Amino acid sequence: MKQYRIAVIPGDGVGQEVVPAALRVLNRAADLSGNFALQCKEFPWGSGYYLETGRMMDEDGLSRLRDFDAIFLGAVGYPSVPDHVTLWGLLLPIRQRFNLYANLRPVKLLPGIRGPLRDKGPDQIDMLVIRENSEGEYSGVGGRVHLGFGHEVAIQTDVFTREGVEKVVRYAFVRASERRKRLASITKSNASPFAFVFWDEVVRDVGKDFPDVSVDRVLVDAAAAYFITRPEMFDVVVASNLFGDVLTDIGAVIQGSMGLAASANINPDGGYPGMFEPVHGSAPDIAGKGIANPLGSIWAGAMMLQQLGEPASGDRVLSAIEKALAETTVRTRDLGGDATTAEMTEAVMAALG
């Protein structure tokens, strides 16, 4: 039997609640398969750890994570810790050091969920957003000088490399060729004549290897509008780090709730553990109340199983989510119901079989 080593980082707030819920489902899927098991090791890193130690994770944290097969994350963030500290102290170092250059965000309106868009149902909202995840606007290049003076200067520099852009664009073409053979590339090349004209050129060059995939070049402001007015025009979407970040939150809303949003941070070339997480944040306003939606975390776990090489089990978990929503009235508050985290998890467990 295969044994997969999973580094579990529940993190902060509702992460402490949705991660155990998701692991119940994932372990049940493993039992049903009979072919693999998950060996989980939990790490206490996050904002609470920072308040105690001054660090978001141990100094040797990255080297300790390196030998795991995957990283399963809950949420990071706390009101008393600045957001840039939480982001640059844990998430971005993992993404950048392990070169997890592809961030996958499925945007799909599931059966049984009433989305906020009028006349847009599951047939119109079904896309995969692939966000460049290791450079671009979040490269961290820049600085501040003359701090505290009236002539203080802050400089933030975006970094786009041919290797980085080409890798994520090529991966997006591959995924588009597996789906409906439509790719939308999101830029702002009219106002950014260097970085995003360069991006457009890379898309054009890589596209020559995928003649069966049609390509739409869409400016990010138009894409934000089209996500709401014409979501059916999108199948696979590829975007830079910042643009992908913004658009996928719009995607989460049109699929019904941030509580449903799942993500995978992967290196498609292999060699490093991927990191899988819901993207609803730590939600400190509801933390500890047992009402957080666990479905985003469970969905992220399904993506983890698929990436580990257990696609049948990953598909089975996703099907259980869909069945629970389509065939029961169990809903957490963000979905218009009054179910608890535990009750929503039990509905998925029952649907899993």
C-alpha positions as semicolon CSV with decimal commas, in nm:
position;residue;x (nm);y (nm);z (nm)
1;M;0,000;0,000;0,000
2;K;0,127;0,346;-0,089
3;Q;0,199;0,581;0,199
4;Y;0,185;0,955;0,128
5;R;0,353;1,187;0,377
6;I;0,144;1,501;0,424
7;A;0,264;1,811;0,610
8;V;-0,045;1,961;0,773
9;I;-0,046;2,332;0,864
10;P;-0,390;2,421;1,003
11;G;-0,271;2,778;1,061
12;D;-0,506;3,036;1,204
13;G;-0,875;3,094;1,271
14;V;-1,111;2,863;1,087
15;G;-0,815;2,678;0,941
16;Q;-0,806;2,495;1,273
17;E;-1,162;2,373;1,204
18;V;-1,178;2,302;0,832
19;V;-0,850;2,109;0,807
20;P;-0,953;1,832;1,051
21;A;-1,289;1,815;0,874
22;A;-1,125;1,772;0,535
23;L;-0,879;1,514;0,663
24;R;-1,170;1,300;0,786
25;V;-1,304;1,291;0,431
26;L;-0,964;1,231;0,272
27;N;-0,879;0,947;0,508
28;R;-1,216;0,790;0,439
29;A;-1,148;0,812;0,065
30;A;-0,813;0,643;0,123
31;D;-0,980;0,364;0,320
32;L;-1,237;0,312;0,044
33;S;-0,961;0,292;-0,214
34;G;-0,758;0,036;-0,022
35;N;-0,453;0,139;-0,227
36;F;-0,302;0,419;-0,022
37;A;-0,293;0,590;0,316
38;L;-0,209;0,940;0,435
39;Q;0,059;0,984;0,698
40;C;0,003;1,331;0,840
41;K;0,242;1,538;1,049
42;E;0,104;1,862;1,189
43;F;0,305;2,183;1,221
44;P;0,189;2,465;1,454
45;W;0,303;2,748;1,227
46;G;0,101;3,061;1,163
47;S;0,012;3,391;1,328
48;G;-0,019;3,240;1,676
49;Y;0,328;3,092;1,635
50;Y;0,453;3,434;1,521
51;L;0,316;3,606;1,830
52;E;0,500;3,354;2,046
53;T;0,830;3,330;1,857
54;G;0,855;3,624;1,618
55;R;0,854;3,384;1,321
56;M;0,572;3,246;1,107
57;M;0,754;2,914;1,087
58;D;1,076;2,760;1,211
59;E;1,403;2,875;1,057
60;D;1,452;2,530;0,906
61;G;1,086;2,503;0,807
62;L;1,140;2,487;0,435
63;S;1,402;2,213;0,462
64;R;1,166;2,017;0,686
65;L;0,880;2,049;0,438
66;R;1,099;1,950;0,143
67;D;1,072;1,575;0,197
68;F;0,693;1,556;0,224
69;D;0,474;1,449;-0,066
70;A;0,233;1,738;-0,017
71;I;0,149;2,027;0,213
72;F;-0,209;2,074;0,332
73;L;-0,278;2,425;0,460
74;G;-0,578;2,573;0,638
75;A;-0,557;2,951;0,658
76;V;-0,312;3,218;0,766
77;G;-0,393;3,558;0,912
78;Y;-0,476;3,731;1,237
79;P;-0,589;4,090;1,307
80;S;-0,290;4,173;1,529
81;V;-0,033;4,053;1,272
82;P;0,018;4,264;0,957
83;D;-0,091;4,086;0,640
84;H;0,245;4,131;0,469
85;V;0,410;3,953;0,763
86;T;0,185;3,650;0,734
87;L;0,216;3,635;0,356
88;W;0,592;3,681;0,333
89;G;0,662;3,474;0,643
90;L;0,496;3,152;0,532
91;L;0,300;3,129;0,206
92;L;0,526;3,310;-0,039
93;P;0,851;3,148;0,082
94;I;0,694;2,805;0,026
95;R;0,564;2,897;-0,319
96;Q;0,889;3,058;-0,431
97;R;1,146;2,823;-0,274
98;F;0,968;2,515;-0,409
99;N;0,900;2,690;-0,741
100;L;0,527;2,618;-0,719
101;Y;0,478;2,832;-1,025
102;A;0,125;2,722;-1,111
103;N;-0,167;2,812;-0,887
104;L;-0,483;2,626;-0,989
105;R;-0,822;2,765;-0,897
106;P;-1,130;2,583;-1,027
107;V;-1,429;2,814;-1,065
108;K;-1,736;2,597;-1,094
109;L;-2,097;2,651;-0,996
110;L;-2,199;2,322;-0,841
111;P;-2,546;2,166;-0,870
112;G;-2,765;2,268;-0,579
113;I;-2,592;2,603;-0,531
114;R;-2,768;2,920;-0,635
115;G;-2,506;3,162;-0,757
116;P;-2,546;3,540;-0,743
117;L;-2,553;3,586;-1,122
118;R;-2,896;3,604;-1,283
119;D;-2,954;3,345;-1,557
120;K;-2,609;3,189;-1,510
121;G;-2,605;2,825;-1,403
122;P;-2,356;2,536;-1,390
123;D;-2,336;2,523;-1,770
124;Q;-2,214;2,884;-1,783
125;I;-1,973;2,885;-1,487
126;D;-1,706;2,618;-1,525
127;M;-1,349;2,734;-1,570
128;L;-0,997;2,668;-1,448
129;V;-0,787;2,973;-1,363
130;I;-0,411;2,918;-1,375
131;R;-0,225;3,194;-1,196
132;E;0,149;3,245;-1,229
133;N;0,254;3,191;-0,871
134;S;0,623;3,258;-0,811
135;E;0,722;3,589;-0,970
136;G;0,545;3,878;-1,145
137;E;0,397;4,141;-0,916
138;Y;0,471;3,938;-0,601
139;S;0,844;3,898;-0,662
140;G;0,930;4,116;-0,364
141;V;1,181;4,332;-0,551
142;G;1,193;4,692;-0,433
143;G;1,242;4,903;-0,126
144;R;1,181;5,229;0,057
145;V;1,419;5,517;0,117
146;H;1,398;5,841;0,316
147;L;1,155;5,676;0,557
148;G;0,948;5,922;0,756
149;F;1,038;6,226;0,547
150;G;0,815;6,415;0,309
151;H;1,022;6,295;0,014
152;E;0,996;5,927;0,112
153;V;1,006;5,692;-0,190
154;A;0,867;5,341;-0,227
155;I;0,959;5,130;-0,529
156;Q;0,801;4,794;-0,612
157;T;0,931;4,618;-0,923
158;D;0,748;4,344;-1,111
159;V;0,971;4,067;-1,241
160;F;0,874;3,860;-1,545
161;T;1,124;3,606;-1,679
162;R;1,090;3,421;-2,005
163;E;1,134;3,090;-1,828
164;G;0,872;3,174;-1,565
165;V;0,610;3,302;-1,808
166;E;0,672;3,029;-2,062
167;K;0,636;2,751;-1,805
168;V;0,301;2,865;-1,671
169;V;0,169;2,951;-2,017
170;R;0,271;2,614;-2,157
171;Y;0,104;2,437;-1,866
172;A;-0,211;2,639;-1,931
173;F;-0,210;2,535;-2,296
174;V;-0,177;2,171;-2,191
175;R;-0,475;2,198;-1,959
176;A;-0,676;2,381;-2,224
177;S;-0,603;2,106;-2,476
178;E;-0,745;1,856;-2,223
179;R;-1,064;2,056;-2,172
180;R;-1,257;2,262;-2,429
181;K;-0,951;2,388;-2,618
182;R;-1,004;2,752;-2,527
183;L;-0,748;2,967;-2,348
184;A;-0,790;3,325;-2,227
185;S;-0,468;3,513;-2,151
186;I;-0,520;3,808;-1,918
187;T;-0,287;4,110;-1,933
188;K;-0,279;4,488;-1,929
189;S;-0,050;4,521;-2,227
190;N;-0,202;4,849;-2,346
191;A;-0,074;5,024;-2,033
192;S;0,228;4,802;-1,964
193;P;0,433;4,803;-2,286
194;F;0,721;4,602;-2,141
195;A;0,607;4,326;-1,904
196;F;0,271;4,243;-2,060
197;V;0,365;4,293;-2,423
198;F;0,640;4,046;-2,337
199;W;0,375;3,815;-2,185
200;D;0,167;3,841;-2,503
201;E;0,468;3,749;-2,715
202;V;0,537;3,439;-2,505
203;V;0,172;3,331;-2,536
204;R;0,194;3,376;-2,913
205;D;0,515;3,173;-2,938
206;V;0,400;2,887;-2,712
207;G;0,064;2,879;-2,888
208;K;0,234;2,766;-3,209
209;D;0,281;2,427;-3,042
210;F;-0,093;2,401;-2,971
211;P;-0,270;2,481;-3,298
212;D;-0,595;2,322;-3,178
213;V;-0,631;2,566;-2,885
214;S;-0,797;2,900;-2,958
215;V;-0,657;3,198;-2,768
216;D;-0,835;3,513;-2,648
217;R;-0,622;3,803;-2,527
218;V;-0,828;3,992;-2,270
219;L;-0,732;4,303;-2,076
220;V;-0,774;4,253;-1,703
221;D;-1,036;4,524;-1,658
222;A;-1,248;4,370;-1,932
223;A;-1,189;4,022;-1,789
224;A;-1,317;4,134;-1,447
225;A;-1,637;4,255;-1,613
226;Y;-1,673;3,944;-1,832
227;F;-1,635;3,712;-1,532
228;I;-1,965;3,859;-1,417
229;T;-2,149;3,929;-1,742
230;R;-2,015;3,651;-1,967
231;P;-1,852;3,378;-1,755
232;E;-1,938;3,120;-2,021
233;M;-1,671;3,266;-2,250
234;F;-1,397;3,133;-2,020
235;D;-1,264;2,778;-1,999
236;V;-0,894;2,789;-1,906
237;V;-0,764;3,128;-1,795
238;V;-0,396;3,213;-1,748
239;A;-0,287;3,530;-1,573
240;S;-0,003;3,691;-1,383
241;N;0,028;3,665;-1,008
242;L;-0,166;3,980;-0,922
243;F;-0,429;3,959;-1,194
244;G;-0,491;3,592;-1,120
245;D;-0,524;3,671;-0,751
246;V;-0,794;3,933;-0,812
247;L;-0,987;3,742;-1,077
248;T;-1,005;3,421;-0,877
249;D;-1,174;3,597;-0,586
250;I;-1,435;3,720;-0,832
251;G;-1,456;3,359;-0,948
252;A;-1,516;3,239;-0,592
253;V;-1,805;3,479;-0,551
254;I;-1,977;3,381;-0,876
255;Q;-1,948;3,012;-0,784
256;G;-2,149;3,080;-0,474
257;S;-1,917;3,154;-0,183
258;M;-1,557;3,209;-0,082
259;G;-1,616;2,905;0,138
260;L;-1,623;2,687;-0,174
261;A;-1,297;2,815;-0,322
262;A;-1,012;2,564;-0,340
263;S;-0,660;2,597;-0,475
264;A;-0,350;2,399;-0,556
265;N;0,003;2,541;-0,570
266;I;0,209;2,302;-0,779
267;N;0,526;2,257;-0,977
268;P;0,405;2,058;-1,279
269;D;0,766;1,953;-1,345
270;G;0,772;1,763;-1,016
271;G;1,045;1,745;-0,755
272;Y;0,875;1,951;-0,485
273;P;0,570;1,902;-0,264
274;G;0,264;2,092;-0,379
275;M;0,065;2,302;-0,133
276;F;-0,315;2,271;-0,124
277;E;-0,544;2,514;0,054
278;P;-0,889;2,673;0,064
279;V;-0,866;3,045;-0,003
280;H;-1,133;3,183;0,229
281;G;-0,879;3,314;0,478
282;S;-0,879;3,271;0,854
283;A;-1,218;3,445;0,906
284;P;-1,149;3,554;1,265
285;D;-1,505;3,682;1,301
286;I;-1,645;3,328;1,296
287;A;-1,344;3,131;1,420
288;G;-1,424;2,894;1,705
289;K;-1,797;2,896;1,640
290;G;-1,803;2,572;1,439
291;I;-1,987;2,727;1,146
292;A;-1,712;2,761;0,885
293;N;-1,773;2,599;0,548
294;P;-1,539;2,297;0,513
295;L;-1,611;2,240;0,142
296;G;-1,327;2,457;0,011
297;S;-1,082;2,262;0,224
298;I;-1,233;1,927;0,121
299;W;-1,217;2,033;-0,246
300;A;-0,852;2,134;-0,202
301;G;-0,794;1,789;-0,055
302;A;-0,950;1,631;-0,362
303;M;-0,706;1,829;-0,576
304;M;-0,423;1,703;-0,355
305;L;-0,524;1,341;-0,411
306;Q;-0,537;1,399;-0,785
307;Q;-0,191;1,555;-0,784
308;L;-0,048;1,275;-0,571
309;G;-0,148;1,025;-0,837
310;E;-0,482;0,910;-0,696
311;P;-0,720;1,068;-0,949
312;A;-1,003;0,821;-0,889
313;S;-1,011;0,902;-0,518
314;G;-0,984;1,274;-0,585
315;D;-1,274;1,255;-0,829
316;R;-1,470;1,052;-0,575
317;V;-1,429;1,323;-0,310
318;L;-1,537;1,595;-0,552
319;S;-1,837;1,386;-0,658
320;A;-1,929;1,349;-0,290
321;I;-1,929;1,727;-0,250
322;E;-2,152;1,761;-0,555
323;K;-2,385;1,487;-0,435
324;A;-2,416;1,633;-0,087
325;L;-2,512;1,970;-0,233
326;A;-2,742;1,834;-0,503
327;E;-2,928;1,577;-0,295
328;T;-2,948;1,729;0,054
329;T;-3,051;2,061;0,204
330;V;-2,746;2,076;0,432
331;R;-2,585;2,419;0,389
332;T;-2,352;2,629;0,599
333;R;-2,441;2,993;0,661
334;D;-2,241;3,131;0,372
335;L;-2,457;2,913;0,145
336;G;-2,784;3,030;0,299
337;G;-2,833;2,752;0,556
338;D;-2,765;2,699;0,923
339;A;-2,555;2,382;0,923
340;T;-2,240;2,357;1,130
341;T;-1,898;2,262;1,000
342;A;-1,948;1,915;1,143
343;E;-2,292;1,871;0,983
344;M;-2,166;1,977;0,640
345;T;-1,875;1,736;0,675
346;E;-2,107;1,453;0,772
347;A;-2,317;1,516;0,462
348;V;-2,007;1,476;0,245
349;M;-1,901;1,165;0,437
350;A;-2,242;1,010;0,380
351;A;-2,228;1,092;0,010
352;L;-1,880;0,942;-0,010
353;G;-2,019;0,608;0,103
